[in-house]
Amino acid sequence: MGGQISRVSGWIGLLAVAFGLFTSVTTLHAQAAPTLQVTSALGRKLYSLPDDNSVIAARQKLAADPKNVELVLALSKAQAGRRQYKEAIATCTTELSLAPKDADLYVERGHRELGLREFHPAMEDLRRATELDPQNLDAFYHLGLAHYFLGEFAAAAASFDAARTLAKNNDSLIDASNWLYVSLRRAGDETKAAEVLTRITPDVKNNEPHLFFYLSLLHFYQGNAAERDILPPPAKPNDVEAELRFNTVSYGVGNWHLYNHELPRAVSLFSEVVKGEAWNSWGFIGSEMELARMKN
């Protein structure tokens, strides 16, 4: 009798293990499957990418130390790198219930809300971040983007100006100056916009590679670079870096044509951008919002 019980227990144990493995695999695939993130202002359904090793590793590290804000931010950024913006927002929201006065968590959540076109919630989070930490450049920068994408260009300029004031290196100066310049142009203040460009001297160089895209645009705005010299060719499929460059520069040039009353060229450039897959890039969102406004 004891042997039968032992054998039955053994089978139950094996079944439990097998079921556990099945559940783990099922859960992993459920986490890895692309999910609908948002329907764009142009009616296109936009999806996440599957988990990669960075997301899996970040999730495991956070599970071992769930109250560590740095690990929460790392997981959110890893998820955003796979366009898992809903998941990134949920990651931040969970931690904010434990650390409701952490400015960086509000910045991170606001950043991802921008990617989902949730501009008003993003604005609330980013304003809260500036209140908690008035020296937080990223809070003002992303708050500027929230205003900008809503077409509130004067308010956007004020936020980007605050970000530029906080800049401590050329990369931050370049980043904030690009958006400050275009916000002022869209607000109709050409005099102040021209003043922004005076700080972009030949000595100003980028360190972070992506900031070269904005520096090229600033040189274009100054008249020191031609459109044909800075516009990249359309990106090949799955070339994320090339698509980011294409979106950034094409939107910037298209925007320049827009405020210089050359609408057909602007529409052509914006339309090329929104054909791509990097729907979370600022150039894509900017192009999408411009085209949507034109339709309404």
C-alpha positions in Angstrom: 0.0 0.0 0.0 2.8 2.4 0.9 4.5 1.7 -2.4 1.3 2.5 -4.3 0.9 5.7 -2.4 4.6 6.6 -3.2 4.1 5.8 -6.9 0.9 7.9 -7.0 2.6 10.8 -5.2 5.5 10.5 -7.7 3.1 10.8 -10.6 1.3 13.7 -9.1 4.7 15.4 -8.5 5.7 14.8 -12.1 2.4 16.2 -13.4 2.8 19.2 -11.2 6.2 19.9 -12.5 5.1 19.4 -16.1 2.1 21.6 -15.5 4.4 24.2 -13.9 6.7 24.1 -16.9 3.7 24.4 -19.3 2.4 27.4 -17.4 5.8 29.0 -17.4 6.2 28.5 -21.1 2.7 29.7 -21.7 3.3 32.8 -19.6 6.6 33.6 -21.3 4.9 33.4 -24.7 2.1 35.5 -23.5 4.5 38.2 -22.3 6.5 37.9 -25.6 3.6 38.2 -28.0 3.2 41.5 -29.7 0.2 43.5 -28.4 -1.8 46.3 -29.8 -0.5 49.5 -28.2 -2.5 52.3 -29.8 -4.4 53.2 -32.9 -2.8 56.3 -34.4 -4.5 59.6 -35.2 -4.5 58.4 -38.8 -6.3 55.1 -37.9 -3.3 52.8 -38.1 -3.0 50.0 -35.5 0.5 50.1 -33.9 2.0 47.1 -32.1 4.7 46.2 -29.7 7.7 43.9 -30.4 8.2 40.6 -28.6 10.3 40.4 -25.5 14.1 40.3 -26.0 16.8 39.3 -23.6 17.0 42.8 -22.1 13.3 42.8 -21.1 13.6 39.3 -19.7 16.7 40.1 -17.7 15.3 43.4 -16.4 12.1 41.7 -15.3 14.1 39.0 -13.4 16.3 41.6 -11.6 13.2 43.6 -10.5 11.5 40.4 -9.3 14.4 39.9 -7.0 14.3 43.5 -5.6 10.8 44.8 -6.4 11.1 48.1 -4.5 14.3 49.2 -6.3 13.4 52.3 -8.3 16.4 52.0 -10.6 15.4 48.5 -11.5 11.9 49.7 -12.2 13.2 52.4 -14.5 15.5 49.8 -16.2 12.6 47.5 -16.9 10.4 50.3 -18.2 13.1 51.5 -20.6 13.7 47.9 -21.8 10.0 47.5 -22.4 9.9 50.8 -24.3 12.8 49.6 -26.4 10.5 46.9 -27.6 7.6 49.4 -28.1 5.8 47.8 -25.1 4.6 51.2 -23.9 1.4 50.0 -22.1 3.6 47.5 -20.2 6.2 50.2 -19.4 3.5 52.5 -18.1 2.1 49.7 -15.9 5.6 49.1 -14.5 5.9 52.7 -13.5 2.4 53.0 -12.1 3.0 50.0 -9.8 6.1 51.6 -8.4 4.6 55.0 -8.0 2.1 53.5 -5.6 5.1 52.8 -3.4 7.2 55.9 -4.2 4.7 58.7 -5.1 7.2 61.5 -4.9 9.9 60.1 -7.2 10.3 62.6 -10.1 12.1 60.2 -12.3 9.2 57.7 -12.2 6.8 60.5 -13.3 9.2 61.5 -16.1 9.5 57.9 -17.3 5.8 57.3 -17.3 5.1 60.6 -19.0 7.7 59.8 -21.6 5.9 56.5 -22.4 2.4 58.2 -22.4 3.7 60.5 -25.1 4.5 57.4 -27.2 0.9 56.2 -26.8 -0.4 59.7 -27.9 -1.8 60.2 -24.3 -0.6 63.8 -24.3 -2.8 65.1 -21.5 -1.9 62.4 -19.0 1.7 62.8 -20.0 1.4 66.5 -19.3 0.0 65.9 -15.8 2.9 63.5 -15.0 5.6 65.7 -16.4 4.3 68.8 -14.6 4.3 66.8 -11.4 7.9 65.9 -12.1 8.9 69.5 -12.5 7.3 70.4 -9.2 9.1 67.6 -7.4 12.4 68.3 -9.1 12.7 71.8 -10.7 16.2 70.9 -11.9 15.0 67.9 -13.9 15.9 68.7 -17.5 14.1 65.6 -18.9 10.9 66.6 -17.2 10.8 70.0 -18.9 11.9 68.6 -22.2 9.2 66.0 -22.3 6.6 68.4 -21.0 7.6 70.6 -24.0 6.9 67.6 -26.3 3.4 67.1 -24.8 2.5 70.7 -25.5 4.1 70.6 -28.9 2.2 67.5 -30.2 -1.0 69.2 -29.0 -0.2 72.2 -31.1 0.4 74.4 -28.0 3.6 75.9 -29.4 4.1 78.9 -27.1 3.8 76.7 -24.1 6.1 74.1 -25.7 8.7 76.9 -26.2 8.6 77.9 -22.6 9.2 74.3 -21.5 12.1 73.8 -24.0 13.6 77.1 -22.9 13.6 75.8 -19.3 15.2 72.6 -20.5 17.9 74.5 -22.4 18.6 76.6 -19.3 19.3 73.4 -17.4 21.6 72.0 -20.1 25.1 71.1 -18.8 26.6 69.7 -22.0 26.4 70.1 -25.8 24.1 67.1 -26.3 21.4 68.6 -24.1 21.9 72.0 -25.6 21.5 70.6 -29.1 18.4 68.6 -28.2 16.6 71.4 -26.4 17.6 74.0 -29.0 16.2 72.0 -31.9 12.7 71.8 -30.3 12.9 75.3 -28.9 13.6 76.7 -32.4 10.8 74.8 -34.1 8.3 75.6 -31.3 9.1 79.3 -31.7 8.8 79.2 -35.4 5.4 77.4 -35.2 4.4 80.0 -32.6 5.3 82.7 -35.1 8.2 84.2 -33.2 10.9 84.3 -35.8 13.1 86.8 -33.9 13.4 84.6 -30.8 13.8 81.6 -33.0 16.8 83.2 -34.7 18.3 84.0 -31.3 18.2 80.2 -30.5 20.5 79.5 -33.4 23.2 81.9 -32.3 24.3 79.5 -29.5 24.9 76.7 -32.1 28.4 77.7 -33.1 30.9 75.6 -35.1 32.4 74.5 -31.7 29.2 72.8 -30.6 29.6 69.1 -31.3 27.5 66.1 -30.3 28.8 63.2 -28.2 25.7 61.0 -28.3 25.3 59.7 -31.9 21.6 60.4 -32.2 22.1 64.0 -31.4 23.9 64.4 -34.7 20.4 64.2 -36.4 19.3 67.3 -34.5 22.6 69.1 -35.0 22.3 68.6 -38.8 18.8 70.1 -38.6 20.1 73.1 -36.7 22.8 73.7 -39.3 20.0 73.4 -41.9 17.9 76.0 -40.1 21.0 78.3 -40.0 21.4 78.0 -43.8 24.7 76.2 -43.3 23.5 72.8 -44.8 21.4 72.0 -47.8 18.3 69.9 -47.6 19.7 67.4 -50.1 22.8 67.0 -47.9 21.0 66.1 -44.7 18.0 64.1 -45.8 18.8 60.4 -45.5 17.4 57.8 -47.9 14.3 55.8 -46.6 15.3 53.1 -44.2 15.4 49.4 -45.1 13.1 47.1 -43.2 14.2 46.3 -39.6 17.0 48.9 -39.7 15.9 50.7 -36.5 18.8 53.1 -36.5 18.3 54.2 -40.1 14.6 54.6 -39.5 15.1 56.8 -36.5 17.4 59.0 -38.5 15.0 59.2 -41.4 12.1 60.0 -39.2 13.9 62.7 -37.2 15.5 64.5 -40.1 12.5 64.1 -42.5 10.1 65.5 -39.9 12.4 68.4 -39.2 12.8 69.3 -42.9 9.1 68.8 -43.5 8.3 71.1 -40.5 10.6 73.7 -42.0 8.6 73.6 -45.2 5.3 73.8 -43.3 6.1 77.0 -41.5 7.6 78.4 -44.7 4.2 77.8 -46.4 5.4 75.1 -48.7 2.7 72.6 -47.8 3.0 70.0 -50.6 6.6 69.3 -49.8 5.8 69.1 -46.1 3.0 66.7 -46.7 5.2 64.6 -48.9 7.9 64.2 -46.2 5.4 63.6 -43.4 3.7 60.9 -45.5 6.9 59.1 -46.0 7.7 59.1 -42.3 4.4 57.5 -41.3 4.9 54.6 -43.7 7.6 53.2 -41.4 7.5 51.1 -38.3 9.3 53.3 -35.7 6.0 54.7 -34.5 7.4 55.7 -31.2 9.9 58.2 -32.6 9.2 61.9 -32.2 9.5 62.4 -35.9 6.8 59.8 -36.5 4.5 61.2 -33.9 5.1 64.8 -35.2 4.4 63.8 -38.8 1.3 61.8 -37.7 -0.1 64.8 -35.8 0.5 67.2 -38.6 -1.2 65.0 -41.1 -4.1 64.4 -38.7 -4.6 68.1 -38.2 -4.6 68.7 -41.9 -7.4 66.2 -42.3 -9.7 67.8 -39.7 
